[in-house]
Amino acid sequence: MAKAPVLTPRAEDFPRWYQDVINKAELAENGPVRGTMVIRPYGYGLWERMQGDLDARIKAVGVQNAYFPLFIPQSYLTREAEHVEGFAPELAVVTHGGGKELEEPVVVRPTSETIVNEYFSKWVQSYRDLPLLINQWANVVRWELRPRLFLRTTEFLWQEGHTAHATYEDAREFAARIHRDVYADFMENVLAMDVVLGRKTARERFAGAVNTLTLEGMMGDGKALQLGTSHELGQNFARAFNTRYLSRDGEQELVWQTSWGSTTRMVGALVMMHGDDDGLRLPPRLAPVQAVVLAVKGDDAVLAAVRETGDRLAAAGVRVQVDDRTDMPFGRRAVDWELRGVPVRVEIGPRDLEAGTATLARRIPGGKEPVRTDLVAETVPKALEEDQALLLRQARERRTARTVEVRTVEEAAEAAAAGGWARIRWADLGPEGEAALAERAVSVRCLVTEDGAVPDADDAPGNVAYVARAY
């Protein structure tokens, strides 16, 4: 009788496979309140590395970190009509505190444009105070009806940037810079994620924005996932909160603003874009543990070689962990590290010692090969870089293979239903076609130009729409 697989095969049930990986790789569990999650240490370790790298990139473009309250007076949200309308179904509202009814209900932060503007209006006095560039790392709450760990949860972790500028051009360029130089660069070069950079349609735009730039990724089942957004807010919130500055000409002017964010959804995307039937496959530049050195047997010579190899790898700059738990079966340990997606396993047993080699198991391309013990510290860093590039290449090839050019709404819907993306000229689709697709649970993920650039306007001639089912 065949042994049951550790994980549900992806081809059999992709959502079930995803839940299996989250559970068995010990990334997260459901919290006690529906839609919440407990992020376990291994999952939080992935988020910490994402957070650290993104934070450095955000600071490199001149942004400073701050923190704003979790509770926002309900009246703040009502000042920008489109914003409150867009978020109303997702709001969690506190009406009682300290044993009595509050004079004014407070909203648990769904996003912070309103409260940030309340303080920007105090901090900005003249053109000398601009640009004002602020970011915060925080949690937000958006009441989710169909929760799924990391992808859609009532509470999630994120960073949200908020900026104020003297001119429309400065704000527009800064939103594009975050989109391109911070998010896209991080996702491609660290997460090895293939992303399409584009512009959201008016239907999909952030509530209160005049333009939303997005990064869309194809998951292993062909569905799309939005991985980050950067919004041009125009002067909508500045007008609502009277956020003005004294210009060089001595005139009171409204500021121009942006906001942008990325979330713990990236952890879920990492699973779904790179994972296989054996579990996670972590990009080496992100992996908390890039290589694990395993002792096959517990004799003294093997253990000494394992620890020495670990020291050599650490000295070579590899994030390494030594697994000398020989009271646990070797096979079980190997499967566990494979499930967790550690890029390289270095396995050493008595036979390896006799041959003067170690066995190198590479998680991303698969396969094993012997390597001379004295060359392990030289070989592993090269393998990590090769495998980082391979992950991105595989993701890009999958999107290319599963994207089709279509001419009609019906063809676009069929392509999405078949587990892929469609590209259709916006002139052939338009708002009416977009609405028709939405009735079939298919959405326009973004608009790009014919050559793949981000368009200047929704209805620019030659725009192409990417269409897909989405998470």
Disulfide bonds with the S-S distance in Angstrom:
none
